[in-house]
Amino acid sequence: MSKPSTPGGTSSNTLLLRRQLTELTKHPVEGFSAGLVDDDNLFEWEILVIGPPDTLYEGGFLKARLTFPPEFPLQPPKMRFITPMWHPNIYPDGAVCVSILHAPGEDQYGYEDAGERWMPVHTVESILISVISLLSSDVPNTDSPANVEAAIEVRKDIEAYKKKVRRLVRRSAEEAFD
């Protein structure tokens, strides 16, 4: 007899999400923590990214949400920072724009190879490592920006960009202890 599916998903994807959450809880990865927003919903995770050392984000406590679609793992989750961010690859609303979170297949604009995009073998850990890598870059990629204003500032006045990021990071650290 098969196990009944839970609302919003099949038992196989909830099992996979539960396994990934358990793994991250038992064996935390340096630089972030993950948990459920609501214990009854495996499809909505809250993430805390700790600003990577020796980067503009060092000392920051960056809150984000991962929202998994019912088709997970065939389709990628969406990640959105709740902490205000200033980065060319993060939309003004906090949505993260990295290849690993783009739907599988060919990129219609030709920026990404299919191998850089979402694949069902990716895990929450691989997503978060990709995001930490994005934040660790000294000079962000401005080729196809999600936040055009941030990309322009990176190109025209990198010092002003860095100052704005540091201010947001400082505020995130202060709010983490309020």
C-alpha positions as CSV (number, residue, x, y, z in Angstrom):
1,M,0.0,0.0,0.0
2,S,1.5,3.4,-1.0
3,K,1.8,6.2,1.4
4,P,-0.7,9.0,0.8
5,S,0.8,12.2,-0.6
6,T,0.9,15.3,1.4
7,P,-0.7,18.6,0.3
8,G,1.4,20.3,-2.4
9,G,3.5,17.3,-3.2
10,T,4.1,13.6,-3.5
11,S,5.5,11.5,-0.8
12,S,8.8,11.0,-2.8
13,N,9.6,14.7,-2.9
14,T,8.6,15.3,0.7
15,L,10.8,12.4,1.6
16,L,13.7,13.9,-0.3
17,L,13.3,17.3,1.3
18,R,13.0,15.7,4.8
19,R,16.2,13.7,4.1
20,Q,18.1,16.8,3.0
21,L,16.9,18.8,6.0
22,T,17.9,16.0,8.4
23,E,21.3,15.8,6.7
24,L,21.9,19.6,7.1
25,T,20.8,19.4,10.7
26,K,23.1,16.5,11.6
27,H,26.0,17.7,9.5
28,P,25.8,21.5,9.3
29,V,27.8,23.1,6.5
30,E,29.9,26.1,7.5
31,G,28.4,29.4,6.4
32,F,24.7,28.7,6.6
33,S,21.9,27.1,8.6
34,A,18.5,25.9,7.4
35,G,15.2,25.1,9.0
36,L,11.5,25.0,8.2
37,V,9.4,28.2,8.3
38,D,6.5,26.1,9.5
39,D,6.9,22.5,10.8
40,D,3.9,21.4,8.7
41,N,5.4,22.6,5.4
42,L,8.5,21.0,4.0
43,F,8.3,23.2,0.9
44,E,9.2,26.5,2.6
45,W,12.6,26.8,4.3
46,E,14.2,29.6,6.2
47,I,17.9,30.0,5.6
48,L,20.5,32.0,7.4
49,V,23.7,32.7,5.4
50,I,26.6,33.9,7.5
51,G,28.7,36.4,5.5
52,P,31.7,34.5,4.2
53,P,35.1,35.5,5.8
54,D,37.3,37.9,3.8
55,T,34.4,39.2,1.7
56,L,32.2,42.3,1.7
57,Y,29.6,40.2,3.5
58,E,31.8,39.1,6.4
59,G,30.0,39.5,9.7
60,G,26.6,39.6,8.1
61,F,23.6,37.5,9.0
62,L,21.6,37.3,5.8
63,K,18.1,35.8,6.1
64,A,16.6,34.1,3.1
65,R,13.7,31.8,2.1
66,L,13.9,28.7,-0.2
67,T,10.5,27.8,-1.7
68,F,10.3,24.4,-3.4
69,P,7.8,23.7,-6.2
70,P,5.6,20.6,-6.1
71,E,7.7,19.3,-9.0
72,F,10.9,19.3,-6.9
73,P,13.5,17.8,-7.7
74,L,12.6,18.0,-11.4
75,Q,12.3,21.8,-11.0
76,P,14.4,24.1,-8.9
77,P,13.4,26.0,-5.8
78,K,13.3,29.8,-5.7
79,M,15.5,31.6,-3.2
80,R,14.8,35.1,-2.0
81,F,16.8,37.1,0.5
82,I,14.6,38.7,3.2
83,T,17.6,40.8,4.4
84,P,18.0,43.8,2.1
85,M,20.8,43.1,-0.4
86,W,22.7,45.1,-2.9
87,H,24.2,42.9,-5.6
88,P,24.0,42.7,-9.4
89,N,22.8,39.1,-9.2
90,I,20.1,39.6,-6.7
91,Y,16.9,41.3,-7.8
92,P,15.7,44.3,-5.8
93,D,13.0,42.1,-4.2
94,G,15.7,39.7,-2.9
95,A,15.2,37.0,-5.5
96,V,18.6,35.3,-6.2
97,C,19.7,34.9,-9.8
98,V,22.2,32.1,-10.2
99,S,22.4,29.5,-12.9
100,I,21.8,26.5,-10.5
101,L,18.3,27.9,-9.7
102,H,17.3,28.3,-13.4
103,A,15.0,25.7,-14.9
104,P,16.7,22.8,-16.7
105,G,17.4,22.9,-20.4
106,E,18.9,25.4,-22.8
107,D,19.1,29.1,-21.9
108,Q,17.0,31.0,-24.5
109,Y,19.4,34.0,-24.2
110,G,22.6,32.0,-24.6
111,Y,24.3,33.0,-21.3
112,E,24.3,29.6,-19.7
113,D,25.1,26.1,-20.7
114,A,22.5,23.5,-19.8
115,G,25.0,21.9,-17.5
116,E,25.1,25.1,-15.4
117,R,21.4,25.1,-14.8
118,W,19.2,23.1,-12.4
119,M,19.6,19.3,-12.4
120,P,17.7,17.0,-10.1
121,V,20.9,15.8,-8.5
122,H,21.4,19.3,-7.0
123,T,20.7,19.6,-3.3
124,V,20.0,22.4,-0.9
125,E,23.7,22.2,0.1
126,S,24.8,22.7,-3.5
127,I,22.4,25.7,-3.9
128,L,23.7,27.4,-0.8
129,I,27.4,26.8,-1.7
130,S,26.6,28.4,-5.0
131,V,25.1,31.4,-3.3
132,I,28.0,31.7,-0.9
133,S,30.3,31.6,-3.9
134,L,28.3,34.4,-5.5
135,L,28.7,36.5,-2.4
136,S,32.4,35.7,-2.2
137,S,33.3,37.1,-5.5
138,D,35.5,40.3,-5.3
139,V,33.9,41.8,-8.4
140,P,30.4,40.5,-9.1
141,N,29.3,39.4,-12.6
142,T,27.6,42.3,-14.3
143,D,27.0,40.7,-17.7
144,S,23.3,39.8,-17.3
145,P,22.3,41.6,-14.1
146,A,19.2,41.0,-12.0
147,N,19.8,44.4,-10.3
148,V,20.8,46.8,-13.1
149,E,21.5,49.7,-10.7
150,A,23.9,47.6,-8.6
151,A,25.6,46.4,-11.8
152,I,26.1,50.0,-13.0
153,E,27.5,51.0,-9.6
154,V,29.9,48.1,-9.7
155,R,31.2,49.2,-13.1
156,K,31.3,53.0,-12.5
157,D,32.1,53.3,-8.7
158,I,33.2,50.1,-7.1
159,E,34.0,51.9,-3.8
160,A,30.5,53.3,-3.5
161,Y,29.1,49.8,-4.2
162,K,31.3,48.3,-1.5
163,K,30.3,51.0,1.0
164,K,26.6,50.3,0.4
165,V,27.1,46.6,0.8
166,R,29.1,47.0,4.0
167,R,26.3,49.3,5.4
168,L,23.7,46.6,4.7
169,V,25.8,43.9,6.2
170,R,26.4,45.9,9.4
171,R,22.6,46.5,9.6
172,S,22.0,42.8,9.2
173,A,24.4,42.0,12.0
174,E,22.7,44.6,14.3
175,E,19.2,43.3,13.5
176,A,20.3,39.7,14.2
177,F,20.9,40.6,17.8
178,D,17.9,42.8,18.4
